[in-house]
Amino acid sequence: MTRRDIFAKQARVLKALANESRLMIVDRLNRGECTVGELTELVGSDASTVSKHLALLRAHGIVEDRRQGNLVYYRLLTPCVCNFFTCATQVLKERSR
């Protein structure tokens, strides 16, 4: 795999994160697993929209789900993506100087 291939794959992961609602979901899941219902309340969107966000995050290996009875619980599969928040905050601080 070339460096260009790696950059292309990294860009796809970053695009998956490049949405305010998905960032809110990732931030919440960093504190522990929860259901679509809980995430729907947090994001303020309907369940189908939140489910689409979760499907995209799952497709990129960022979250995973597990079923327990009628409920589906989501958890952060790769917590290191939260390092992005620290980096993005630093960029914002640098820009405001």
C-alpha positions in Angstrom: 0.0 0.0 0.0 1.4 3.4 -1.0 1.4 6.5 1.1 -1.2 7.9 -1.2 -3.5 5.0 -0.5 -3.0 5.5 3.2 -3.8 9.2 2.9 -6.9 8.4 0.9 -8.1 6.0 3.6 -7.3 8.5 6.3 -9.3 11.1 4.4 -12.3 8.8 4.4 -12.1 8.4 8.2 -11.8 12.1 8.7 -14.8 12.7 6.4 -16.8 10.3 8.5 -16.0 12.4 11.5 -16.6 15.8 9.7 -20.1 16.3 11.0 -21.3 18.1 14.2 -23.8 15.4 15.1 -21.3 12.6 14.5 -18.7 14.4 16.7 -21.3 14.7 19.4 -22.0 11.0 19.1 -18.3 10.1 19.3 -17.8 12.4 22.3 -20.7 10.8 24.1 -19.6 7.2 23.3 -16.1 8.1 24.6 -17.7 8.1 28.1 -19.4 4.7 27.6 -21.9 2.8 25.5 -25.4 3.9 24.9 -28.5 3.3 22.8 -29.8 5.1 19.7 -32.6 6.5 21.9 -30.1 8.2 24.2 -28.0 9.5 21.2 -31.2 10.8 19.5 -32.0 12.8 22.6 -28.4 14.1 22.7 -28.2 15.1 19.1 -31.7 16.4 18.8 -32.5 14.5 15.5 -34.9 11.7 14.8 -33.8 8.1 15.3 -33.5 7.3 11.6 -31.0 10.2 11.2 -29.0 9.1 14.2 -29.0 5.5 12.9 -27.6 6.7 9.6 -24.8 8.6 11.4 -24.1 5.4 13.4 -24.0 3.3 10.3 -21.5 5.6 8.7 -19.3 5.5 11.8 -19.6 1.7 12.0 -18.7 1.4 8.3 -15.4 3.3 9.0 -14.5 1.2 12.1 -15.2 4.0 14.6 -18.1 2.4 16.5 -19.6 -1.0 16.9 -22.9 -2.3 18.2 -24.3 -5.1 20.3 -27.8 -6.3 20.7 -29.4 -6.9 24.1 -33.0 -7.9 23.8 -34.8 -5.1 21.8 -32.1 -2.6 22.4 -28.9 -1.9 20.4 -26.0 -0.5 22.3 -23.2 1.4 20.6 -19.7 1.8 21.8 -16.6 3.5 20.5 -14.4 0.9 18.9 -11.4 3.2 18.4 -11.2 5.7 21.3 -8.1 7.3 19.8 -10.3 9.3 17.4 -11.0 11.5 20.4 -7.4 12.7 20.1 -8.9 14.6 17.1 -10.8 16.8 19.6 -7.7 17.9 21.3 -5.9 18.6 18.1 -8.9 20.5 16.6 -9.2 22.6 19.8 -5.4 23.5 19.6 -5.9 24.6 15.9 -8.8 26.8 17.0 -6.7 28.3 19.8 -3.8 29.0 17.4 -6.2 30.7 14.9 -7.6 33.0 17.6 -4.2 34.5 18.4 
